[in-house]
């Protein structure tokens, strides 16, 4: 058994999100634009700047956990929801990946 190479299965993650808006119309516009960006075909690069990491993910699901609620102190509307994303090819350290042949020569396409 060749244990020198490790392959990871795809993994799902749930991101908790909040949209704060001035009105219901602004909320729905923001929400719809956000989801429409996520549901486009292909993967999206999701960057976590704090850690300096990039993940290549695709959208799986969205569920709203709370209704659009007025925030008394500011008069703004708040909605909390979660999105499920999937990383189809997870990596250990987000290092670049290259194809090589059995002689360790790079395969250039």
Secondary structure, DSSP 8 states (H G I E B T S, - for coil): ---SS-----EEEEEEEEEEESSHHHHHHHHHHHHHHHTSSS-EEEEETTTTEEEEEEEEEEEE-S--EE-TTT--EEEEEEEEEEETT--SS------B-TTS-B---
